Amino acid sequence: MIKVVIADDQDLIRGSLRIVLRQESDIEVIGLAGNGKEVIDLCQKEPPHIILMDINMPEMDGIEATRYIKEHFPDIHVIMLTTFHDMEYVKEAMKAGAVGYLLKAMQPEDLASSIRLVHRGETLIPQDIAKRMIFEWTGGTETTSTKSSSSEKKPSYGLTERELDVLRLMVTGKDNRQIANILYLAEGTVKNHISRIYSKLQVTDRVELILRVREEQVLD
């Protein structure tokens, strides 16, 4: 059984990740923490195999907590979990001893497979982050194909094609009934899609959603 601790300062994120992992017969969530100090306390009581560690937390952030844990509990594997696609965070996390890095907008099925991969002793770095790291290591030399892919890459947040259809209509101001009519869906189905969109983009209302979409250019 792979023992996991989830550390995130948002109750919703901790609860959602625990629900996803409860479906896995070989993974057990043995603790939840809201900051780095709580993670360390949990490790002292019962060391887990894997920690899903948020980067930005109060009192003690995830990178500082990772440094302490790797010094005092070297056998624990830390996967950094964040919404920020920032190379500085990646480098600092890896320097601190993290062996994996995941965005919170991952597909639920990817979470368990990532935990198993790290538990086997492998390093987990998403492909687009790895490309950026290689770009820096090679002194900023990119091939034409790499330049094209990096310039065109936009955050997808794991949205399905149907969720993208719904999102495009939401951004144009369509209400749930109008979206249902345009896409030939039941209004209840539209509501379910919107709920998943909110969850993946980590927003709570349409105003926040539209701001996130425009700021991060989620749509073309």
N, C-alpha and C positions, 0 to 999 in steps of 0.2 A: 504494500500500500504506500503510495506517495503522499507524504504529509505536506500540506500547504498552508501558509499563512498569507492573508491578504491585507495589505497596508494601503489605505487610501483615506483622505480626510473627508470624502463624501460618502454618506450612508448609502445613497442610491447605488453608487459604483460597487461598494463592498457587497451589498446585498445581491446585486445583479450577478456579479462574478461567482458568488457562493452558490446561487441558484443554478447557474450553468454547470458548475463543477459537481454539484450533487448528482447529476445524471451519469457521472463516470464511476464505474465500479472499482477502479484501481486508484482513485484519487480521493483524499479525505482533507477537508478544510478544518484544521485544528485550532484556528484562531483568527480574529479580526482586529486590526489596529487602525487608529485614526491619526497617528503620527509616529515619527521615528523612535521616540522613547518607548512607546507602547510596544513596538516591534521587538525592541531589545529585551523588554521585560518578558515577552512571550517566548523568546528564544532561550532565556535563562530558565524558564519553567519547563518547557518541552521543545527542544530544537526541531524545527521542521526540516524537510529535505529541500523545499523550494519556498522562496518568498516572492510574491508579486508585489513589487515596491513602487508606489507612486513617487514621483520626483518632488513635486511641490506639496509639502505638508507643513503645518505649524509646529512650533517648538523645536523639532529637529527634522530637516528635510530628508528625502530618500537617499541622496548621495552621501550625506554625512553618516546616516544610519548604516549604509552599506559598508563604508570604511570601517566602522566599529565592528560590525558583524563579521566581516572577512578577517579581521584581526583576531577576534576572540572565538569565532565559530567558523573556521576555514572550510569545513565540509558542507556548509549551507550554500546552496546556489541561489543567486538573486537575479530575478528578471525585472528590469525597470519597466514601469508601466506609466505611460504619460500621453497627454493629448498634444504635446509640443513636438514638432518635427524640426528640431534644432540640433545642429551638429555639435554645438558646445556642450549640450546636455549629454549627448551620446559619448563624447570623448571623456567627460568628467565621470560619467557612470562606469565606463570601462576601466578607467584609471582607478576607480574606487574598488573594483573587483567584481562588478556585475558581469554575468556571462550571457545575458540576453537583454533584448530591448523590444518592447511591443507597444503599439499604439492602442489606446482604449477602444478605438473604432474598429477593431478586428472583428472578423466573423466569429460567432460563439464556438463553432466547431474547431477553429484554429487554436483556441486557448488551451484545450486539453492536449492537443498534439504538440504544442509548443512546450508545455510542461514536461511531457514524456521525453521530448528531444533533449531538453536541458538535463533532465534526471539521468539520461544515458551518458552525460558528460560532454555533450556537444554545445557549441556556441550558437546563439540565436540572434541574427541581425536581419531585419527586413531588407529585401533586395535594393529598394531605392536608397536606403540609408547606406548600404554597403557601397553603392555606386558613388555616393558623395564622399565617403571615406577614401576610396581609391583615387578619386579626383584630387583630393587634398594631398594624399601621399605622393602622387605623381607630379606634384608641383603645378596643378591646375591645367594639365594637358588632357583634353578630351577628344575623342573621335567625333566625327560628324554625327554618327548615329546616337552617341551618348548625349551630345549637346541637344539634339532634337528631342530626345525622350525626356531629358531633364527640364527643358524649357516648356514642354507641353504638359508635363505631369501636374495634375491638380489633385488635391486631397479627395479621395473617393469615399472615405468613411465606411467602406464596405456596403454601400447602397446597391440594392439590386436594380435592374433595369426598370421594373415597375415602380419602385420607390422613387427613382429619378424622374419618371413620368409624373408622379404625384407632386414631387417637389417643384418641378418646373411650373406646374399650374398654380401651386400655392404661392410661389414667388410673384406670379402675375396677378395675384389678388383674388383668385377663384375660391369660393367657399366649398365646403364638403359636398354639397348637393351638385354643384356645377361640375366639380371634379368627377363625381360618380357618373354623371350623364355623359361627359366627354369621353371617359375611359370605359364606359359600359360596365361599371362595377356597382355593387351594392354599396349604399352609403356606409354601412357597418364595416365593410371591407376597406373602404377609404380611411375610416377612422383608425383601423388597425395599422394600415400602412403609415399613417401620420404619427401614430404612437411610436412605431419602430424608428421612424426618421428622427423624431425628437431624441430618442434614446441614443442613437448612433452619433448624432451631432452634438449631444449633451446640451440641449436647450430645453426651455420650459414653455415657450409660447411662440407665436408666429413672428412677432417683432424681432425677438432674439434670433430666431431661425433665419430670417431674411438678412439680418446684419451679418450672421456667420457665413451665409452662402456668398454674399457680396464681398465680404472681407477676404475670404479664403478662395474665392473664385471656384467654388465647388462645381458650378455649372458652366457650360460654354457661354 
